[in-house]
Amino acid sequence: MTSLAISQALLLKIIEFLEANSILASNNPKPSFKIPSIAISTTLLSLCSILLLAARIFVFWKKGSPHALPPGPKPWPIVGNLPELLRNKPTFRWIHKMMEDMGSEILCIRLGNVHVISVTSPEIAVEFLKKHDAVFSSRPICLSAELTSNGYLTTALTPLGEHWKKMRRVLATSVLSPMRHRWLAGKRAEEVDHLVRYVFNQGGLVNVREATQHYCGNVIRKMIFGKRFFGEGREDGGPGVEEQEHVNGIFTILDYLYSFCVSDYVPFLRWRMDLDGHERIMRRAIQSVTKYQDPKIDERIRQWNEGTRKEQEDLLDVLIMLKDKDGSSPLLSPDEIKAQIVELMIATVDNPSNAVEWALAEMINQPETLERAKKELDQVVGKDRLVQESDLPNLNYIKSCVREAFRLHPIAPFNVPHVSVSDATVAGYFIPKGSHVLLSRPGLGRNPRAWTDPLRFRPERHLKEDGSDVVLTDPDLRMLSFSIGRRGCAGVTLGSTMAVMLMALLVQGFNWELPPNVSEIELKESDGDLFLSKPLVALARPRLAEDLYLPG
């Protein structure tokens, strides 16, 4: 028996003993989207560490390297820094606090046998994703990604390999290509009109988070399924219970995707113990998304097979009708189509909606920024029609507002992890094969070496003296709105278009004011994530002719 097998057997015996003595309860209550409390003592973890160390010590050694690992907390034998991870939630704030306390822009923590490398330096980030792009081009094997991708059938979440290459080609040539973007412009335009009518129908106070999230959900549903709602929607044009559950499920998946689940670093615990409750929460969230999507996908496949559908009208038709090299068989299986659609959903709704909610909150507190944005829209578009996608190249200040929100208020603390396929030396540090590299979105965007007055919302910093086009990406990684390199975001054009259109529509269509008896918007992050701590509620007063808010 190998030392690893001995280690696993010992830990399983400990677990069985503890379960038998009711130290770890197996009759967990019905799961919810809340993170359950974790009742695991330091003593238990220390006991496991000692026994595992006894079993493996004769093969445990440090691989020689002329370079040191990046700085970080001293790991325990075998389990690494898992005890600290369990004690410090949310994990991303613990990691950023350590980096701040150590005064380091690169950090290494060891979770199980996995070295997790966090980076807040733009220069080091560029070295990872440009100079060493080929080395750091894979993805982790982890529970949340496996569940979301239905066994790695998708693109962004799938480790390096032939399947990833196939799905990447599908996205680049058939789903997110410039030609396909133009083909779907009409469907996105329908959601422009719908959003403006919905906000107008609120008659005053508007929950901006609900409006922005459901605009993004409506757009991607229209592009994929050819329809805005799974159900009937509300009378005021807002989401019905089906859409609310669908979007809530998407955001729950995003919240738990790559969220430092213990079994990702101690893999043999998977399917045996759900220590932090992530598996139950993820399964329930995915089911709340797929129960609306999968029946429609199955029905559409049946229509094409029976010949009752003959014209491609949306992305679902495109995915179904892709053919293999000889043109005789479908390129994608039904399971691949279903999984890829889940991934498209989670990749589309979060970034634009969060950025615009934060930007509008900041701009209400700084009325001069709102006035400048409205002035630009009035000059470029006028007040006789709604803004269109063709106007976006001329709306540099609006784009600067969105870019500044991406910089200062990113949706997630880290990018999707990059996994090294071989040992490497980066910034003078040894990065072992299999390391998970996390680029810190707030760490890069708020880095005082890269930005003057980094905690202030100041869109003007992104305007160029020659008046040239403002884009939402940054190849120098001083901010991470969309990733770069061979694992870069394939949907930059779609994501940028949705975010800027959403910002432009809300600013052009309405004068935004503080609610009654509120002196300013509290610009505070939630404790557990980077969302605004309370959904933005603001007073929206129409500023265009009434007929522009009514159905055509």
GUKEDO-525159 format. One line per 4 residues: their letters; for each residue x, z, y of C-alpha. Coordinates in Angstrom, 2 decimals. Each point is the difference from the previous one (the first is absolute). Example, Ala and Ser with C-alpha at 12.3 -4.5 7.8 and 13.67 -1.06 7.14 Angstrom:
! GUKEDO-525159
AS> 12.30 7.80 -4.50 ~ 1.37 -0.66 3.44
//
This chain:
! GUKEDO-525159
MTSL> 0.00 0.00 0.00 ~ 1.36 -0.93 3.45 ~ 0.55 2.56 2.72 ~ -2.83 -1.56 2.05
AISQ> -2.42 0.34 -2.92 ~ 1.08 3.63 -0.48 ~ -0.58 0.65 3.70 ~ -3.46 -1.52 -0.07
ALLL> -0.95 1.85 -3.17 ~ 1.08 3.31 1.49 ~ -1.97 -0.53 3.18 ~ -3.10 -1.02 -1.98
KIIE> 0.26 3.20 -2.08 ~ 0.16 1.99 3.23 ~ -3.07 -1.80 1.29 ~ -1.93 0.59 -3.23
FLEA> 0.89 3.68 0.16 ~ -1.10 0.29 3.59 ~ -3.26 -1.85 -0.64 ~ -0.71 2.23 -2.99
NSIL> 0.48 3.03 2.20 ~ -2.19 -1.40 2.79 ~ 2.94 -0.28 2.40 ~ -0.82 -3.66 0.50
ASNN> -3.73 -0.60 -0.30 ~ -1.05 -3.17 -1.82 ~ -3.67 0.16 0.93 ~ 0.47 -1.32 3.51
PKPS> -3.14 -0.30 2.11 ~ -1.48 -3.34 0.92 ~ 2.55 -1.78 2.18 ~ -0.48 -0.72 3.65
FKIP> 2.00 -1.87 2.60 ~ 1.50 3.32 1.14 ~ 3.47 0.96 -1.18 ~ -0.43 2.90 -2.44
SIAI> 2.01 3.13 0.48 ~ 3.21 0.19 -2.03 ~ 0.44 3.27 -1.88 ~ 3.45 -0.46 -1.39
STTL> 2.49 2.74 0.65 ~ 3.65 -0.36 0.77 ~ 0.61 2.17 -3.07 ~ -1.68 -2.58 -2.26
LSLC> 2.03 -2.84 1.46 ~ 3.20 1.99 -0.28 ~ -0.75 0.79 -3.67 ~ -0.58 -3.69 -0.73
SILL> 3.22 -0.88 1.81 ~ 2.08 2.49 -2.02 ~ -1.34 -1.14 -3.37 ~ 0.35 -3.66 0.85
LAAR> 3.52 0.60 1.22 ~ 0.93 1.65 -3.30 ~ -1.22 -3.04 -1.91 ~ 1.69 -2.61 2.16
IFVF> 3.09 1.66 1.38 ~ 2.32 -1.65 -2.49 ~ -0.92 -3.46 1.35 ~ -0.65 0.88 3.63
WKKG> 2.74 -1.13 2.33 ~ 0.35 -1.47 3.45 ~ 0.81 -3.67 0.07 ~ 3.31 -0.59 1.72
SPHA> -0.02 -1.90 3.28 ~ 2.48 -0.36 2.84 ~ -2.89 0.67 2.41 ~ -2.24 3.03 0.32
LPPG> -3.77 0.03 -0.15 ~ -1.78 0.31 3.35 ~ -0.45 3.58 1.21 ~ -2.93 2.01 -1.27
PKPW> -1.15 3.30 -1.51 ~ 1.88 1.24 -3.05 ~ -2.02 -0.92 -3.10 ~ -0.85 2.29 -2.89
PIVG> 1.26 -1.06 -3.43 ~ -2.20 -2.64 -1.64 ~ -3.09 0.44 2.21 ~ 1.93 -0.65 3.21
NLPE> -2.01 0.89 3.11 ~ -3.40 -0.03 -1.70 ~ -0.52 3.76 0.60 ~ 0.47 -0.55 3.73
LLRN> -2.28 -3.04 -0.09 ~ -2.79 2.06 -1.57 ~ 0.39 2.70 2.64 ~ 0.14 -2.27 3.04
KPTF> -3.07 -2.08 0.76 ~ -0.42 -2.57 1.35 ~ 3.24 -1.30 -1.45 ~ 0.72 -2.47 2.80
RWIH> 0.05 2.77 2.62 ~ 2.36 2.05 -2.17 ~ 2.36 -2.97 -0.31 ~ -0.06 -0.75 3.72
KMME> 0.54 3.68 0.86 ~ 3.07 0.11 -2.26 ~ 1.42 -3.12 1.67 ~ -0.61 1.50 3.43
DMGS> 1.58 3.34 -0.96 ~ 3.03 -1.73 -1.55 ~ 0.37 -2.45 2.89 ~ 0.24 -2.85 -2.51
EILC> -1.62 -3.44 0.06 ~ 0.34 -0.38 -3.77 ~ -0.97 2.59 -2.60 ~ 0.17 0.22 -3.79
IRLG> -2.27 2.25 -2.04 ~ -0.01 -0.03 -3.78 ~ -3.40 0.22 -1.70 ~ 0.51 0.21 -3.72
NVHV> 2.72 -2.60 -0.64 ~ -1.15 -2.21 2.94 ~ 1.98 -0.08 3.21 ~ -2.41 -0.45 2.92
ISVT> 1.73 -1.31 3.13 ~ -1.75 0.37 3.37 ~ 1.25 -1.96 3.03 ~ -0.74 0.31 3.74
SPEI> 2.93 -2.09 1.28 ~ -0.80 -3.62 0.92 ~ 3.57 -1.06 -0.78 ~ -0.05 1.55 -3.48
AVEF> -3.52 -1.37 -0.62 ~ 1.24 -3.51 0.81 ~ 2.94 0.49 -2.36 ~ -2.42 0.88 -2.81
LKKH> -2.49 -2.84 0.60 ~ 2.30 -2.77 1.25 ~ 3.57 0.45 -1.20 ~ -1.03 1.50 -3.36
DAVF> -3.46 -1.56 -0.26 ~ 0.60 -1.36 -3.51 ~ 1.00 3.44 -1.30 ~ -2.95 1.90 1.51
SSRP> -2.70 -2.47 -0.99 ~ -1.93 1.73 -2.75 ~ -2.82 2.53 -0.05 ~ -0.35 3.37 -1.76
ICLS> -1.85 0.53 -3.25 ~ -2.48 2.64 1.05 ~ -3.49 1.18 -0.80 ~ -1.74 -0.93 3.26
AELT> 1.39 -3.56 0.07 ~ -0.74 -0.54 -3.69 ~ -3.63 1.05 0.45 ~ -0.52 -1.95 3.22
SNGY> 1.56 -3.20 -1.37 ~ -1.68 0.36 -3.42 ~ 3.34 0.06 -1.76 ~ 2.11 -1.89 2.57
LTTA> -2.07 -3.19 0.13 ~ 0.37 -0.42 3.78 ~ 2.70 -0.83 2.55 ~ 1.02 2.77 2.40
LTPL> -0.11 2.84 -2.54 ~ 1.60 -1.85 -2.90 ~ 3.66 0.51 -0.99 ~ 2.40 -2.93 0.18
GEHW> -0.54 -2.61 -2.70 ~ -1.69 -3.25 -0.93 ~ -3.51 1.31 0.56 ~ 0.89 1.10 3.52
KKMR> 1.45 -3.47 0.69 ~ -3.19 -1.66 -1.23 ~ -2.30 2.20 2.09 ~ 2.23 -0.30 3.06
RVLA> -0.30 -3.81 -0.23 ~ -3.77 0.30 -0.27 ~ -0.18 2.06 3.19 ~ 2.48 -2.10 1.95
TSVL> -1.44 -3.41 -0.87 ~ -3.69 0.54 -0.73 ~ -1.24 3.21 1.63 ~ 2.04 0.87 3.11
SPMR> 1.48 -3.35 0.96 ~ -0.42 -1.37 3.56 ~ -2.38 -2.67 -1.32 ~ -2.18 2.60 -1.73
HRWL> 0.05 2.17 3.12 ~ -1.44 -2.88 2.04 ~ -2.54 -0.80 -2.74 ~ -1.42 3.53 0.22
AGKR> -0.11 0.20 3.81 ~ -3.75 -0.54 0.09 ~ -0.69 2.98 -2.24 ~ 2.17 2.25 2.18
AEEV> -1.81 -1.30 3.11 ~ -3.36 1.11 -1.43 ~ 1.34 3.57 -0.15 ~ 1.07 -0.19 3.65
DHLV> -3.62 -0.52 1.05 ~ -1.22 2.64 -2.43 ~ 2.39 2.69 1.25 ~ -0.96 -0.52 3.64
RYVF> -3.71 0.21 -0.86 ~ 0.55 3.14 -2.07 ~ 1.84 1.85 2.79 ~ -2.61 -1.18 2.52
NQGG> -2.80 1.30 -2.24 ~ 1.46 3.52 0.04 ~ -1.26 0.33 3.57 ~ 2.79 2.21 1.29
LVNV> 2.12 2.28 -2.19 ~ 1.90 -1.88 -2.71 ~ 1.91 1.29 -3.01 ~ 2.99 -2.28 0.46
REAT> 1.51 0.80 -3.40 ~ -3.16 -1.09 -1.77 ~ -0.20 -3.16 2.11 ~ 3.62 -1.02 -0.56
QHYC> 0.17 0.81 -3.70 ~ -3.21 -1.81 -0.80 ~ 0.92 -3.01 2.12 ~ 3.13 -0.33 -2.16
GNVI> -2.02 0.55 -3.17 ~ -2.58 -2.58 1.11 ~ 2.68 -2.60 0.77 ~ 1.76 0.21 -3.36
RKMI> -3.28 0.15 -1.94 ~ -1.20 -3.10 1.85 ~ 3.28 -1.81 -0.74 ~ 0.01 0.94 -3.70
FGKR> -3.67 0.17 -0.98 ~ -1.61 -2.02 2.78 ~ -2.16 2.96 1.01 ~ 0.25 2.91 2.40
FFGE> -1.92 2.62 -1.96 ~ -0.42 0.84 -3.68 ~ -3.42 1.39 0.88 ~ -2.31 -0.47 2.98
GRED> 2.00 1.88 2.64 ~ -1.61 2.06 2.72 ~ -2.58 -1.18 2.47 ~ 2.50 0.36 2.87
GGPG> 2.49 -2.24 -1.80 ~ 2.10 2.86 -1.32 ~ 1.11 0.55 -3.58 ~ -2.44 1.09 -2.66
VEEQ> 0.70 2.61 -2.66 ~ 1.63 -2.66 -2.19 ~ 2.50 -1.04 2.67 ~ 0.70 3.60 0.97
EHVN> 0.82 0.91 -3.60 ~ 2.07 -3.16 -0.40 ~ 2.11 0.62 3.13 ~ 0.34 3.73 -0.71
GIFT> 1.27 -0.87 -3.47 ~ 2.55 -2.41 1.48 ~ 1.36 2.65 2.36 ~ 0.15 2.57 -2.80
ILDY> 2.06 -2.42 -2.10 ~ 2.32 -0.51 2.96 ~ 0.29 3.76 0.53 ~ 1.16 0.60 -3.59
LYSF> 2.04 -3.15 -0.56 ~ 3.66 1.00 -0.41 ~ -0.89 3.55 1.06 ~ 2.73 1.85 -1.92
CVSD> -2.02 0.66 -3.15 ~ 1.95 2.36 -2.30 ~ -0.47 -2.15 -3.11 ~ 1.71 -2.92 1.75
YVPF> 3.23 1.98 -0.21 ~ -0.68 1.72 -3.35 ~ -1.63 -2.97 -1.77 ~ -0.68 1.64 -3.36
LRWR> -2.49 2.32 1.75 ~ -2.22 -3.00 0.72 ~ -3.23 -0.08 -2.00 ~ 0.72 3.62 -1.04
MDLD> -0.22 2.01 3.22 ~ -1.36 -1.01 3.39 ~ 1.90 2.75 1.82 ~ -0.90 -1.08 3.54
GHER> -3.36 -1.64 -0.75 ~ 1.12 -3.45 1.17 ~ -1.05 -1.87 -3.13 ~ -3.60 1.22 0.12
IMRR> -0.31 -0.76 3.70 ~ 1.53 -3.49 -0.34 ~ -2.21 -0.97 -2.94 ~ -3.13 1.07 1.83
AIQS> 1.01 -1.80 3.22 ~ 0.87 -3.23 -1.81 ~ -3.32 0.10 -1.81 ~ -1.85 0.37 3.31
VTKY> 1.65 -3.24 1.15 ~ -0.16 -2.10 -3.17 ~ -3.61 0.84 -0.83 ~ -1.04 -2.15 2.97
QDPK> 2.65 -2.72 -0.37 ~ 0.31 -0.66 -3.73 ~ -3.63 -0.99 -0.72 ~ 0.15 -2.58 2.79
IDER> 3.26 -1.37 -1.37 ~ -1.46 -0.26 -3.51 ~ -3.11 -1.74 1.33 ~ 2.05 -2.48 2.01
IRQW> 2.18 -0.86 -3.03 ~ -3.16 -0.60 -2.00 ~ -1.36 -2.33 2.71 ~ 3.16 -2.12 -0.07
NEGT> 0.07 -0.08 -3.81 ~ -3.64 -1.11 -0.14 ~ 0.44 -2.57 2.75 ~ -2.58 1.53 2.33
RKEQ> 2.64 0.49 2.71 ~ 1.90 -3.08 1.10 ~ 1.55 0.65 3.45 ~ 2.73 2.46 0.90
EDLL> -1.28 2.15 2.86 ~ 2.14 3.15 -0.02 ~ 3.11 1.57 -1.48 ~ -1.74 1.06 -3.19
DVLI> -0.79 -3.67 -0.72 ~ 3.64 -0.88 0.73 ~ 1.36 2.61 -2.40 ~ -2.40 -0.99 -2.79
MLKD> 0.77 -3.71 0.29 ~ 3.81 0.24 -0.01 ~ 1.37 -1.88 -3.02 ~ 3.18 0.36 -2.04
KDGS> 2.75 -2.64 -0.06 ~ -1.80 -2.43 -2.28 ~ -3.24 0.40 1.96 ~ -2.12 0.78 -3.05
SPLL> -0.30 3.80 0.10 ~ -0.59 2.63 2.69 ~ 3.23 1.31 1.50 ~ -1.42 3.50 0.41
SPDE> -1.93 2.10 -2.49 ~ -3.14 1.86 1.13 ~ 1.96 3.27 -0.09 ~ 2.73 -1.46 2.20
IKAQ> -2.58 -1.23 2.51 ~ -1.73 3.39 0.10 ~ 3.24 1.92 0.43 ~ 1.32 -2.34 2.70
IVEL> -3.23 0.31 1.96 ~ 0.33 3.80 -0.03 ~ 3.52 -0.40 1.37 ~ -1.16 -2.40 2.71
MIAT> -2.66 2.51 1.01 ~ 2.36 2.96 0.32 ~ 2.57 -2.13 1.83 ~ -2.45 -1.17 2.67
VDNP> -2.21 2.82 1.25 ~ 2.44 2.73 0.95 ~ 2.65 -1.24 2.41 ~ -2.19 -1.83 2.58
SNAV> -2.74 2.63 0.08 ~ 2.37 2.94 0.41 ~ 2.11 -1.73 2.67 ~ -3.01 -0.93 2.13
EWAL> -1.58 3.44 -0.24 ~ 3.25 1.66 1.14 ~ 0.63 -2.63 2.70 ~ -3.47 0.40 1.48
AEMI> 0.33 3.81 -0.03 ~ 3.32 -0.23 1.85 ~ -1.37 -2.55 2.47 ~ -3.08 2.08 0.85
NQPE> 2.40 2.78 0.94 ~ 2.01 -2.52 2.05 ~ -2.71 -1.99 1.84 ~ 2.60 -2.21 1.70
TLER> 0.90 -1.53 -3.38 ~ -3.66 -0.80 -0.67 ~ -0.35 -1.61 3.41 ~ 3.08 -2.17 -0.56
AKKE> -1.30 -1.07 -3.41 ~ -3.43 -0.93 1.43 ~ 1.63 -1.91 2.84 ~ 2.02 -2.09 -2.46
LDQV> -3.11 -0.78 -2.05 ~ -1.99 -0.96 3.08 ~ 2.79 -2.36 1.11 ~ 0.58 -1.62 -3.40
VGKD> -3.51 0.01 -1.48 ~ -2.39 0.72 2.85 ~ -3.30 1.84 -0.30 ~ -2.23 -2.89 -1.05
RLVQ> 1.01 -0.03 -3.69 ~ 1.54 2.29 -2.59 ~ 3.70 -0.11 -0.75 ~ 1.01 -2.39 -2.79
ESDL> 3.03 -0.20 -2.29 ~ 1.23 -3.00 2.00 ~ 0.40 2.34 3.02 ~ 2.38 2.40 -1.76
PNLN> 3.31 -1.76 0.87 ~ -0.81 0.61 3.69 ~ -0.88 3.70 -0.34 ~ 3.44 1.56 0.07
YIKS> -1.09 3.30 1.53 ~ -2.74 0.48 -2.59 ~ 2.58 -0.74 -2.72 ~ 2.37 2.49 1.64
CVRE> -2.69 2.70 -0.22 ~ -0.44 -0.65 -3.72 ~ 3.76 -0.17 -0.59 ~ 0.48 3.31 1.82
AFRL> -2.65 1.60 -2.22 ~ 1.77 -1.34 -3.10 ~ 3.24 1.50 1.31 ~ -1.24 3.42 1.07
HPIA> -2.94 0.51 -2.36 ~ 0.66 -1.72 -3.34 ~ -2.65 0.21 -2.70 ~ 2.32 1.37 -2.70
PFNV> 3.14 2.16 0.06 ~ 2.01 -2.40 -2.20 ~ 0.01 -3.60 -1.11 ~ -0.69 -0.90 -3.62
PHVS> 3.12 1.26 -1.84 ~ 2.85 -2.39 -0.74 ~ 1.76 0.66 -3.32 ~ 3.66 -0.86 -0.52
VSDA> 0.70 -2.22 -3.01 ~ 3.69 0.97 -0.03 ~ 2.40 2.48 1.55 ~ 0.81 -0.76 3.63
TVAG> 1.89 1.35 2.98 ~ -2.01 0.10 3.23 ~ 1.23 1.44 3.29 ~ 2.94 1.48 -1.92
YFIP> -2.25 1.89 -2.44 ~ -0.38 -0.47 -3.74 ~ -3.57 -1.07 -0.91 ~ -0.47 0.17 -3.80
KGSH> -1.93 -2.57 -2.00 ~ -3.69 0.94 -0.16 ~ -0.04 1.76 3.38 ~ -3.23 -0.15 2.02
VLLS> 0.71 -1.00 3.60 ~ -2.57 1.06 2.59 ~ 0.21 -1.29 3.56 ~ -1.66 2.52 2.31
RPGL> -2.50 -1.74 2.26 ~ -0.24 2.85 2.54 ~ 3.72 0.69 -0.34 ~ 0.90 -3.58 0.93
GRNP> -2.67 -0.44 2.67 ~ 0.76 3.31 1.70 ~ 3.77 -0.11 -0.34 ~ 1.42 1.04 3.43
RAWT> 3.09 -2.17 -0.55 ~ -2.22 -3.08 -0.28 ~ -2.67 0.83 2.58 ~ -0.03 1.55 3.46
DPLR> -2.57 2.79 0.34 ~ -1.11 -0.69 -3.60 ~ -3.01 2.34 -0.09 ~ -1.71 -1.62 2.99
FRPE> -2.50 -2.84 -0.48 ~ 1.36 -2.69 2.28 ~ -1.01 -3.59 -0.94 ~ 2.10 -1.49 2.80
RHLK> 3.17 0.70 -1.96 ~ -0.84 -2.95 -2.30 ~ -0.53 -2.61 2.73 ~ 2.84 -2.48 0.42
EDGS> 1.45 -0.97 3.36 ~ -0.38 -3.72 -0.73 ~ -3.67 0.44 -0.95 ~ 0.61 -1.24 -3.55
DVVL> -2.30 0.83 -2.88 ~ -0.35 3.62 -1.12 ~ -0.14 0.37 -3.79 ~ -0.93 3.02 -2.06
TDPD> 2.98 -0.17 -2.36 ~ 3.52 1.26 0.69 ~ 2.86 -1.63 -1.97 ~ 2.34 2.77 1.19
LRML> -2.26 2.66 -1.57 ~ -0.19 2.19 3.09 ~ -3.62 0.24 -1.12 ~ -1.64 -0.90 -3.29
SFSI> -3.36 -1.67 0.56 ~ 0.51 -2.54 -2.81 ~ 2.86 0.14 -2.47 ~ 2.67 -2.71 -0.20
GRRG> 2.17 -1.61 -2.67 ~ -0.99 -1.36 -3.39 ~ -2.45 2.90 -0.28 ~ -1.24 -0.61 3.52
CAGV> -3.70 0.00 0.82 ~ -1.58 -3.34 -0.90 ~ -2.96 0.69 2.28 ~ 1.76 0.31 3.36
TLGS> -2.06 -2.78 1.58 ~ -3.32 1.36 -1.24 ~ 0.84 3.62 0.85 ~ 1.25 -0.90 3.47
TMAV> -3.05 -2.15 0.72 ~ -2.45 2.68 -1.10 ~ 1.72 2.76 1.99 ~ 0.31 -1.96 3.25
MLMA> -3.51 -1.45 -0.22 ~ -1.45 3.46 -0.61 ~ 1.86 1.43 3.00 ~ -0.94 -2.93 2.23
LLVQ> -3.69 0.11 -0.94 ~ -0.43 3.70 0.71 ~ 1.82 -0.22 3.35 ~ -1.68 -3.21 1.14
GFNW> -3.50 0.99 -1.03 ~ -0.20 3.55 1.29 ~ 1.15 2.47 2.61 ~ 1.24 3.01 -2.00
ELPP> -0.39 3.49 1.43 ~ 0.34 3.59 -1.09 ~ -3.11 1.58 -1.54 ~ -1.97 2.44 2.19
NVSE> 1.70 3.37 0.49 ~ 3.30 -1.23 -1.42 ~ 3.01 0.06 2.34 ~ 2.34 -2.04 -2.24
IELK> 0.40 -1.28 -3.55 ~ 2.04 2.40 -2.15 ~ 2.84 -2.16 -1.32 ~ 0.83 2.11 -3.03
ESDG> 0.83 -1.18 -3.51 ~ -1.82 1.36 -3.03 ~ 1.93 2.60 -1.97 ~ 0.03 -2.01 -3.22
DLFL> 0.45 -3.55 1.29 ~ 0.70 -2.02 3.16 ~ -3.61 -0.68 1.01 ~ -1.36 1.32 3.28
SKPL> -1.06 3.54 -0.94 ~ -3.60 -0.66 1.05 ~ -1.64 -3.44 -0.08 ~ -0.02 -1.50 3.49
VALA> -3.45 0.19 1.58 ~ -0.24 -1.65 3.42 ~ -2.59 -1.33 2.42 ~ -0.27 -3.80 -0.04
RPRL> -1.70 -1.73 2.96 ~ -0.57 -3.78 -0.30 ~ 1.97 -2.04 2.58 ~ -1.15 -3.55 -0.87
AEDL> -3.26 -1.91 0.32 ~ -2.67 1.41 -2.31 ~ -0.51 -3.26 -1.91 ~ 3.55 0.27 -1.40
YLPG> -1.00 3.13 -1.90 ~ -3.14 -1.49 -1.55 ~ -0.33 -2.17 -3.11 ~ 0.59 -3.66 0.78
//
